[in-house]
Amino acid sequence: MATRSSRKTPGSPPTSWRLQDAKVRLSEVVRHAQTSGPQRVTLHGQDAAVIVSAADFDRIQKPVSGLDLVTALAESPLQDVSFDREPFKAPVRDVPL
């Protein structure tokens, strides 16, 4: 019988699989990744890979744009905090051209 390496609580879905078990039960591992979150696969007792849902992967791989930063700042709970911006004058050095 296939064994799963770890469980969060008794009766909860597994989150870690030995490689030999993951190969035999790949469909189950993928279903758990879609419904319960990332599934770790171990090789010789060490983490070797993580299986995530396609939606999680796409979210992680999405390139960050300037618009994302503007949106994040606009939604910040600190957007109403005011602060004084003091100009900083750096010394200028002469450079021969």
N, CA, C and O atoms as a printed pandas DataFrame, in Angstrom:
     atom_number atom_name residue_name chain_id  residue_number  x_coord  y_coord  z_coord
0              1         N          MET        A               1    0.838   -1.182    0.000
1              2        CA          MET        A               1    0.000    0.000    0.000
2              3         C          MET        A               1    0.880    1.241    0.000
3              4         O          MET        A               1    1.896    1.288    0.693
4              5         N          ALA        A               2    0.491    2.240   -0.774
5              6        CA          ALA        A               2    1.254    3.486   -0.856
6              7         C          ALA        A               2    1.105    4.270    0.436
7              8         O          ALA        A               2    0.029    4.322    1.032
8              9         N          THR        A               3    2.198    4.875    0.852
9             10        CA          THR        A               3    2.144    5.691    2.059
10            11         C          THR        A               3    2.422    7.131    1.698
11            12         O          THR        A               3    3.153    7.421    0.751
12            13         N          ARG        A               4    1.842    8.011    2.449
13            14        CA          ARG        A               4    2.056    9.443    2.253
14            15         C          ARG        A               4    2.916    9.938    3.394
15            16         O          ARG        A               4    2.765    9.501    4.535
16            17         N          SER        A               5    3.807   10.839    3.088
17            18        CA          SER        A               5    4.795   11.249    4.078
18            19         C          SER        A               5    4.237   12.053    5.230
19            20         O          SER        A               5    4.629   11.838    6.377
20            21         N          SER        A               6    3.322   12.985    4.950
21            22        CA          SER        A               6    2.862   13.830    6.047
22            23         C          SER        A               6    1.438   14.269    5.829
23            24         O          SER        A               6    0.940   14.316    4.704
24            25         N          ARG        A               7    0.807   14.584    6.913
25            26        CA          ARG        A               7   -0.548   15.115    6.896
26            27         C          ARG        A               7   -0.585   16.288    7.848
27            28         O          ARG        A               7    0.139   16.321    8.844
28            29         N          LYS        A               8   -1.446   17.264    7.531
29            30        CA          LYS        A               8   -1.583   18.412    8.425
30            31         C          LYS        A               8   -2.241   17.960    9.721
31            32         O          LYS        A               8   -1.715   18.204   10.807
32            33         N          THR        A               9   -3.375   17.311    9.610
33            34        CA          THR        A               9   -4.092   16.764   10.754
34            35         C          THR        A               9   -4.651   15.415   10.326
35            36         O          THR        A               9   -4.801   15.165    9.130
36            37         N          PRO        A              10   -4.963   14.543   11.278
37            38        CA          PRO        A              10   -5.530   13.243   10.901
38            39         C          PRO        A              10   -6.786   13.427   10.045
39            40         O          PRO        A              10   -7.671   14.218   10.373
40            41         N          GLY        A              11   -6.839   12.682    8.950
41            42        CA          GLY        A              11   -7.998   12.758    8.070
42            43         C          GLY        A              11   -7.902   13.834    7.003
43            44         O          GLY        A              11   -8.726   13.865    6.089
44            45         N          SER        A              12   -6.917   14.716    7.097
45            46        CA          SER        A              12   -6.777   15.766    6.086
46            47         C          SER        A              12   -5.993   15.213    4.893
47            48         O          SER        A              12   -5.288   14.211    5.018
48            49         N          PRO        A              13   -6.118   15.869    3.741
49            50        CA          PRO        A              13   -5.385   15.389    2.567
50            51         C          PRO        A              13   -3.878   15.479    2.795
51            52         O          PRO        A              13   -3.412   16.352    3.527
52            53         N          PRO        A              14   -3.120   14.584    2.177
53            54        CA          PRO        A              14   -1.667   14.638    2.330
54            55         C          PRO        A              14   -1.104   15.870    1.639
55            56         O          PRO        A              14   -1.715   16.409    0.717
56            57         N          THR        A              15    0.057   16.310    2.088
57            58        CA          THR        A              15    0.729   17.429    1.429
58            59         C          THR        A              15    2.116   17.033    0.950
59            60         O          THR        A              15    2.784   17.817    0.276
60            61         N          SER        A              16    2.557   15.828    1.289
61            62        CA          SER        A              16    3.885   15.371    0.901
62            63         C          SER        A              16    3.798   13.910    0.489
63            64         O          SER        A              16    3.138   13.105    1.146
64            65         N          TRP        A              17    4.471   13.578   -0.603
65            66        CA          TRP        A              17    4.423   12.228   -1.173
66            67         C          TRP        A              17    5.837   11.751   -1.463
67            68         O          TRP        A              17    6.681   12.529   -1.907
68            69         N          ARG        A              18    6.100   10.459   -1.210
69            70        CA          ARG        A              18    7.348    9.871   -1.667
70            71         C          ARG        A              18    7.259    9.742   -3.184
71            72         O          ARG        A              18    6.173    9.513   -3.717
72            73         N          LEU        A              19    8.360    9.883   -3.875
73            74        CA          LEU        A              19    8.364    9.853   -5.333
74            75         C          LEU        A              19    7.713    8.593   -5.877
75            76         O          LEU        A              19    6.914    8.673   -6.811
76            77         N          GLN        A              20    8.030    7.442   -5.324
77            78        CA          GLN        A              20    7.452    6.195   -5.838
78            79         C          GLN        A              20    5.937    6.189   -5.682
79            80         O          GLN        A              20    5.235    5.649   -6.537
80            81         N          ASP        A              21    5.417    6.781   -4.602
81            82        CA          ASP        A              21    3.970    6.849   -4.407
82            83         C          ASP        A              21    3.340    7.866   -5.352
83            84         O          ASP        A              21    2.256    7.640   -5.890
84            85         N          ALA        A              22    4.024    8.980   -5.546
85            86        CA          ALA        A              22    3.498   10.023   -6.434
86            87         C          ALA        A              22    3.406    9.505   -7.866
87            88         O          ALA        A              22    2.459    9.835   -8.581
88            89         N          LYS        A              23    4.375    8.697   -8.295
89            90        CA          LYS        A              23    4.334    8.155   -9.651
90            91         C          LYS        A              23    3.137    7.230   -9.829
91            92         O          LYS        A              23    2.457    7.280  -10.854
92            93         N          VAL        A              24    2.881    6.397   -8.847
93            94        CA          VAL        A              24    1.777    5.443   -8.931
94            95         C          VAL        A              24    0.428    6.151   -8.836
95            96         O          VAL        A              24   -0.542    5.731   -9.466
96            97         N          ARG        A              25    0.367    7.226   -8.048
97            98        CA          ARG        A              25   -0.914    7.890   -7.777
98            99         C          ARG        A              25   -0.922    9.333   -8.281
99           100         O          ARG        A              25   -1.461   10.221   -7.621
100          101         N          LEU        A              26   -0.325    9.564   -9.451
101          102        CA          LEU        A              26   -0.185   10.917   -9.979
102          103         C          LEU        A              26   -1.518   11.643  -10.096
103          104         O          LEU        A              26   -1.601   12.827   -9.770
104          105         N          SER        A              27   -2.551   10.967  -10.549
105          106        CA          SER        A              27   -3.861   11.618  -10.672
106          107         C          SER        A              27   -4.346   12.144   -9.328
107          108         O          SER        A              27   -4.893   13.244   -9.244
108          109         N          GLU        A              28   -4.147   11.365   -8.290
109          110        CA          GLU        A              28   -4.569   11.784   -6.950
110          111         C          GLU        A              28   -3.734   12.974   -6.462
111          112         O          GLU        A              28   -4.267   13.902   -5.853
112          113         N          VAL        A              29   -2.433   12.941   -6.730
113          114        CA          VAL        A              29   -1.556   14.044   -6.330
114          115         C          VAL        A              29   -2.000   15.333   -7.022
115          116         O          VAL        A              29   -2.072   16.386   -6.388
116          117         N          VAL        A              30   -2.298   15.251   -8.320
117          118        CA          VAL        A              30   -2.738   16.426   -9.070
118          119         C          VAL        A              30   -4.068   16.934   -8.533
119          120         O          VAL        A              30   -4.248   18.143   -8.381
120          121         N          ARG        A              31   -4.996   16.043   -8.245
121          122        CA          ARG        A              31   -6.296   16.475   -7.671
122          123         C          ARG        A              31   -6.088   17.193   -6.340
123          124         O          ARG        A              31   -6.724   18.214   -6.079
124          125         N          HIS        A              32   -5.209   16.666   -5.509
125          126        CA          HIS        A              32   -4.941   17.320   -4.224
126          127         C          HIS        A              32   -4.291   18.693   -4.440
127          128         O          HIS        A              32   -4.571   19.630   -3.692
128          129         N          ALA        A              33   -3.430   18.818   -5.449
129          130        CA          ALA        A              33   -2.816   20.116   -5.735
130          131         C          ALA        A              33   -3.883   21.123   -6.157
131          132         O          ALA        A              33   -3.786   22.303   -5.820
132          133         N          GLN        A              34   -4.889   20.673   -6.882
133          134        CA          GLN        A              34   -5.954   21.563   -7.330
134          135         C          GLN        A              34   -6.899   21.948   -6.196
135          136         O          GLN        A              34   -7.416   23.065   -6.179
136          137         N          THR        A              35   -7.129   21.045   -5.255
137          138        CA          THR        A              35   -8.125   21.306   -4.212
138          139         C          THR        A              35   -7.536   21.692   -2.860
139          140         O          THR        A              35   -8.164   22.426   -2.097
140          141         N          SER        A              36   -6.335   21.203   -2.560
141          142        CA          SER        A              36   -5.781   21.405   -1.215
142          143         C          SER        A              36   -4.498   22.219   -1.189
143          144         O          SER        A              36   -3.982   22.526   -0.114
144          145         N          GLY        A              37   -3.978   22.570   -2.354
145          146        CA          GLY        A              37   -2.753   23.358   -2.381
146          147         C          GLY        A              37   -1.558   22.543   -2.824
147          148         O          GLY        A              37   -1.693   21.370   -3.175
148          149         N          PRO        A              38   -0.391   23.158   -2.809
149          150        CA          PRO        A              38    0.828   22.520   -3.308
150          151         C          PRO        A              38    1.107   21.179   -2.636
151          152         O          PRO        A              38    0.859   20.994   -1.445
152          153         N          GLN        A              39    1.629   20.250   -3.433
153          154        CA          GLN        A              39    1.972   18.909   -2.961
154          155         C          GLN        A              39    3.472   18.702   -3.145
155          156         O          GLN        A              39    3.987   18.805   -4.258
156          157         N          ARG        A              40    4.166   18.411   -2.055
157          158        CA          ARG        A              40    5.610   18.182   -2.116
158          159         C          ARG        A              40    5.882   16.722   -2.463
159          160         O          ARG        A              40    5.176   15.822   -2.009
160          161         N          VAL        A              41    6.907   16.504   -3.267
161          162        CA          VAL        A              41    7.352   15.161   -3.616
162          163         C          VAL        A              41    8.772   15.016   -3.098
163          164         O          VAL        A              41    9.629   15.858   -3.367
164          165         N          THR        A              42    9.016   13.944   -2.354
165          166        CA          THR        A              42   10.339   13.747   -1.769
166          167         C          THR        A              42   11.074   12.618   -2.473
167          168         O          THR        A              42   10.467   11.670   -2.973
168          169         N          LEU        A              43   12.390   12.741   -2.500
169          170        CA          LEU        A              43   13.272   11.725   -3.069
170          171         C          LEU        A              43   14.339   11.449   -2.029
171          172         O          LEU        A              43   15.087   12.350   -1.651
172          173         N          HIS        A              44   14.416   10.225   -1.569
173          174        CA          HIS        A              44   15.362    9.834   -0.505
174          175         C          HIS        A              44   15.175   10.701    0.736
175          176         O          HIS        A              44   16.148   11.065    1.395
176          177         N          GLY        A              45   13.927   11.029    1.052
177          178        CA          GLY        A              45   13.614   11.789    2.258
178          179         C          GLY        A              45   13.813   13.289    2.159
179          180         O          GLY        A              45   13.568   14.010    3.126
180          181         N          GLN        A              46   14.254   13.772    1.002
181          182        CA          GLN        A              46   14.488   15.202    0.813
182          183         C          GLN        A              46   13.480   15.759   -0.181
183          184         O          GLN        A              46   13.116   15.078   -1.141
184          185         N          ASP        A              47   13.020   17.001    0.040
185          186        CA          ASP        A              47   12.121   17.630   -0.918
186          187         C          ASP        A              47   12.797   17.668   -2.287
187          188         O          ASP        A              47   13.944   18.098   -2.413
188          189         N          ALA        A              48   12.068   17.211   -3.316
189          190        CA          ALA        A              48   12.630   17.179   -4.664
190          191         C          ALA        A              48   11.827   18.038   -5.627
191          192         O          ALA        A              48   12.385   18.621   -6.556
192          193         N          ALA        A              49   10.515   18.120   -5.410
193          194        CA          ALA        A              49    9.662   18.875   -6.327
194          195         C          ALA        A              49    8.381   19.268   -5.604
195          196         O          ALA        A              49    8.032   18.712   -4.563
196          197         N          VAL        A              50    7.694   20.245   -6.188
197          198        CA          VAL        A              50    6.394   20.658   -5.675
198          199         C          VAL        A              50    5.430   20.689   -6.851
199          200         O          VAL        A              50    5.719   21.290   -7.885
200          201         N          ILE        A              51    4.298   20.045   -6.690
201          202        CA          ILE        A              51    3.265   20.049   -7.723
202          203         C          ILE        A              51    2.210   21.054   -7.303
203          204         O          ILE        A              51    1.642   20.957   -6.215
204          205         N          VAL        A              52    1.948   22.037   -8.188
205          206        CA          VAL        A              52    0.957   23.071   -7.907
206          207         C          VAL        A              52   -0.094   23.059   -9.004
207          208         O          VAL        A              52    0.144   22.544  -10.096
208          209         N          SER        A              53   -1.254   23.626   -8.712
209          210        CA          SER        A              53   -2.303   23.726   -9.725
210          211         C          SER        A              53   -1.858   24.685  -10.820
211          212         O          SER        A              53   -0.998   25.538  -10.601
212          213         N          ALA        A              54   -2.452   24.538  -12.000
213          214        CA          ALA        A              54   -2.118   25.430  -13.116
214          215         C          ALA        A              54   -2.449   26.880  -12.762
215          216         O          ALA        A              54   -1.713   27.792  -13.137
216          217         N          ALA        A              55   -3.547   27.096  -12.047
217          218        CA          ALA        A              55   -3.936   28.456  -11.663
218          219         C          ALA        A              55   -2.892   29.083  -10.745
219          220         O          ALA        A              55   -2.539   30.250  -10.912
220          221         N          ASP        A              56   -2.394   28.309   -9.774
221          222        CA          ASP        A              56   -1.349   28.825   -8.880
222          223         C          ASP        A              56   -0.070   29.114   -9.658
223          224         O          ASP        A              56    0.576   30.138   -9.435
224          225         N          PHE        A              57    0.294   28.223  -10.562
225          226        CA          PHE        A              57    1.500   28.421  -11.359
226          227         C          PHE        A              57    1.396   29.683  -12.206
227          228         O          PHE        A              57    2.336   30.477  -12.259
228          229         N          ASP        A              58    0.247   29.872  -12.872
229          230        CA          ASP        A              58    0.055   31.062  -13.704
230          231         C          ASP        A              58    0.131   32.337  -12.875
231          232         O          ASP        A              58    0.695   33.338  -13.318
232          233         N          ARG        A              59   -0.441   32.300  -11.663
233          234        CA          ARG        A              59   -0.405   33.467  -10.792
234          235         C          ARG        A              59    1.033   33.785  -10.383
235          236         O          ARG        A              59    1.428   34.950  -10.340
236          237         N          ILE        A              60    1.805   32.755  -10.087
237          238        CA          ILE        A              60    3.195   32.944   -9.670
238          239         C          ILE        A              60    4.043   33.442  -10.836
239          240         O          ILE        A              60    4.919   34.286  -10.645
240          241         N          GLN        A              61    3.795   32.934  -12.034
241          242        CA          GLN        A              61    4.613   33.258  -13.200
242          243         C          GLN        A              61    4.242   34.573  -13.866
243          244         O          GLN        A              61    4.990   35.059  -14.714
244          245         N          LYS        A              62    3.106   35.162  -13.506
245          246        CA          LYS        A              62    2.659   36.390  -14.151
246          247         C          LYS        A              62    3.694   37.487  -13.918
247          248         O          LYS        A              62    4.062   37.766  -12.776
248          249         N          PRO        A              63    4.166   38.112  -15.006
249          250        CA          PRO        A              63    5.135   39.193  -14.816
250          251         C          PRO        A              63    4.489   40.393  -14.117
251          252         O          PRO        A              63    3.328   40.718  -14.369
252          253         N          VAL        A              64    5.232   41.027  -13.260
253          254        CA          VAL        A              64    4.735   42.193  -12.530
254          255         C          VAL        A              64    4.946   43.422  -13.410
255          256         O          VAL        A              64    6.018   43.613  -13.984
256          257         N          SER        A              65    3.923   44.240  -13.506
257          258        CA          SER        A              65    4.029   45.447  -14.330
258          259         C          SER        A              65    3.933   46.685  -13.439
259          260         O          SER        A              65    3.653   46.588  -12.244
260          261         N          GLY        A              66    4.170   47.839  -14.039
261          262        CA          GLY        A              66    4.025   49.097  -13.320
262          263         C          GLY        A              66    2.600   49.298  -12.848
263          264         O          GLY        A              66    2.359   49.867  -11.783
264          265         N          LEU        A              67    1.643   48.818  -13.660
265          266        CA          LEU        A              67    0.234   48.941  -13.284
266          267         C          LEU        A              67   -0.054   48.142  -12.014
267          268         O          LEU        A              67   -0.853   48.571  -11.181
268          269         N          ASP        A              68    0.594   46.980  -11.859
269          270        CA          ASP        A              68    0.418   46.180  -10.640
270          271         C          ASP        A              68    0.892   46.956   -9.415
271          272         O          ASP        A              68    0.252   46.910   -8.365
272          273         N          LEU        A              69    1.998   47.659   -9.543
273          274        CA          LEU        A              69    2.519   48.462   -8.431
274          275         C          LEU        A              69    1.569   49.608   -8.103
275          276         O          LEU        A              69    1.297   49.874   -6.933
276          277         N          VAL        A              70    1.064   50.284   -9.129
277          278        CA          VAL        A              70    0.123   51.390   -8.919
278          279         C          VAL        A              70   -1.129   50.872   -8.224
279          280         O          VAL        A              70   -1.632   51.504   -7.296
280          281         N          THR        A              71   -1.631   49.726   -8.668
281          282        CA          THR        A              71   -2.831   49.130   -8.062
282          283         C          THR        A              71   -2.579   48.760   -6.604
283          284         O          THR        A              71   -3.412   49.030   -5.738
284          285         N          ALA        A              72   -1.434   48.147   -6.335
285          286        CA          ALA        A              72   -1.102   47.756   -4.962
286          287         C          ALA        A              72   -1.004   48.969   -4.047
287          288         O          ALA        A              72   -1.488   48.937   -2.915
288          289         N          LEU        A              73   -0.384   50.029   -4.531
289          290        CA          LEU        A              73   -0.267   51.244   -3.714
290          291         C          LEU        A              73   -1.630   51.902   -3.511
291          292         O          LEU        A              73   -1.910   52.419   -2.430
292          293         N          ALA        A              74   -2.478   51.890   -4.538
293          294        CA          ALA        A              74   -3.805   52.500   -4.424
294          295         C          ALA        A              74   -4.688   51.744   -3.439
295          296         O          ALA        A              74   -5.553   52.337   -2.794
296          297         N          GLU        A              75   -4.472   50.437   -3.322
297          298        CA          GLU        A              75   -5.280   49.613   -2.409
298          299         C          GLU        A              75   -4.660   49.501   -1.026
299          300         O          GLU        A              75   -5.209   48.817   -0.163
300          301         N          SER        A              76   -3.544   50.147   -0.798
301          302        CA          SER        A              76   -2.842   50.061    0.472
302          303         C          SER        A              76   -3.650   50.711    1.588
303          304         O          SER        A              76   -4.247   51.768    1.384
304          305         N          PRO        A              77   -3.675   50.092    2.766
305          306        CA          PRO        A              77   -4.355   50.717    3.896
306          307         C          PRO        A              77   -3.608   51.967    4.377
307          308         O          PRO        A              77   -4.142   52.726    5.185
308          309         N          LEU        A              78   -2.406   52.184    3.900
309          310        CA          LEU        A              78   -1.611   53.340    4.311
310          311         C          LEU        A              78   -1.674   54.479    3.299
311          312         O          LEU        A              78   -0.898   55.430    3.392
312          313         N          GLN        A              79   -2.587   54.395    2.335
313          314        CA          GLN        A              79   -2.627   55.401    1.277
314          315         C          GLN        A              79   -2.944   56.803    1.801
315          316         O          GLN        A              79   -2.592   57.788    1.153
316          317         N          ASP        A              80   -3.598   56.914    2.953
317          318        CA          ASP        A              80   -3.958   58.222    3.499
318          319         C          ASP        A              80   -2.896   58.800    4.433
319          320         O          ASP        A              80   -3.060   59.911    4.938
320          321         N          VAL        A              81   -1.822   58.070    4.666
321          322        CA          VAL        A              81   -0.760   58.554    5.534
322          323         C          VAL        A              81    0.027   59.621    4.779
323          324         O          VAL        A              81    0.471   59.409    3.651
324          325         N          SER        A              82    0.186   60.759    5.423
325          326        CA          SER        A              82    0.945   61.822    4.767
326          327         C          SER        A              82    2.366   61.832    5.322
327          328         O          SER        A              82    2.602   61.468    6.474
328          329         N          PHE        A              83    3.277   62.243    4.504
329          330        CA          PHE        A              83    4.660   62.347    4.935
330          331         C          PHE        A              83    5.303   63.513    4.201
331          332         O          PHE        A              83    4.885   63.901    3.110
332          333         N          ASP        A              84    6.325   64.055    4.833
333          334        CA          ASP        A              84    7.054   65.168    4.235
334          335         C          ASP        A              84    8.229   64.618    3.440
335          336         O          ASP        A              84    9.014   63.807    3.933
336          337         N          ARG        A              85    8.327   65.068    2.227
337          338        CA          ARG        A              85    9.442   64.658    1.374
338          339         C          ARG        A              85   10.460   65.787    1.378
339          340         O          ARG        A              85   10.185   66.901    0.932
340          341         N          GLU        A              86   11.611   65.479    1.879
341          342        CA          GLU        A              86   12.662   66.489    1.917
342          343         C          GLU        A              86   13.635   66.229    0.773
343          344         O          GLU        A              86   14.097   65.104    0.586
344          345         N          PRO        A              87   13.940   67.265    0.019
345          346        CA          PRO        A              87   14.866   67.071   -1.101
346          347         C          PRO        A              87   16.261   66.714   -0.592
347          348         O          PRO        A              87   16.687   67.164    0.472
348          349         N          PHE        A              88   16.935   65.922   -1.352
349          350        CA          PHE        A              88   18.284   65.496   -1.014
350          351         C          PHE        A              88   19.225   66.028   -2.080
351          352         O          PHE        A              88   19.055   65.753   -3.268
352          353         N          LYS        A              89   20.214   66.787   -1.650
353          354        CA          LYS        A              89   21.180   67.320   -2.590
354          355         C          LYS        A              89   22.476   66.550   -2.457
355          356         O          LYS        A              89   23.137   66.580   -1.419
356          357         N          ALA        A              90   22.820   65.867   -3.517
357          358        CA          ALA        A              90   24.069   65.115   -3.534
358          359         C          ALA        A              90   25.175   66.001   -4.072
359          360         O          ALA        A              90   24.936   66.836   -4.944
360          361         N          PRO        A              91   26.371   65.828   -3.565
361          362        CA          PRO        A              91   27.483   66.629   -4.101
362          363         C          PRO        A              91   27.732   66.255   -5.563
363          364         O          PRO        A              91   27.577   65.102   -5.967
364          365         N          VAL        A              92   28.112   67.239   -6.321
365          366        CA          VAL        A              92   28.403   67.034   -7.729
366          367         C          VAL        A              92   29.897   67.100   -7.913
367          368         O          VAL        A              92   30.554   67.984   -7.364
368          369         N          ARG        A              93   30.443   66.178   -8.678
369          370        CA          ARG        A              93   31.878   66.194   -8.903
370          371         C          ARG        A              93   32.174   66.579  -10.348
371          372         O          ARG        A              93   31.376   66.327  -11.252
372          373         N          ASP        A              94   33.303   67.177  -10.540
373          374        CA          ASP        A              94   33.716   67.547  -11.886
374          375         C          ASP        A              94   34.278   66.328  -12.601
375          376         O          ASP        A              94   35.093   65.591  -12.047
376          377         N          VAL        A              95   33.846   66.129  -13.809
377          378        CA          VAL        A              95   34.324   65.009  -14.624
378          379         C          VAL        A              95   34.885   65.574  -15.918
379          380         O          VAL        A              95   34.176   66.264  -16.651
380          381         N          PRO        A              96   36.127   65.295  -16.203
381          382        CA          PRO        A              96   36.684   65.802  -17.467
382          383         C          PRO        A              96   36.046   65.080  -18.648
383          384         O          PRO        A              96   35.908   63.856  -18.642
384          385         N          LEU        A              97   35.664   65.842  -19.645
385          386        CA          LEU        A              97   35.056   65.244  -20.833
386          387         C          LEU        A              97   36.008   65.258  -21.993
387          388         O          LEU        A              97   35.664   64.793  -23.080
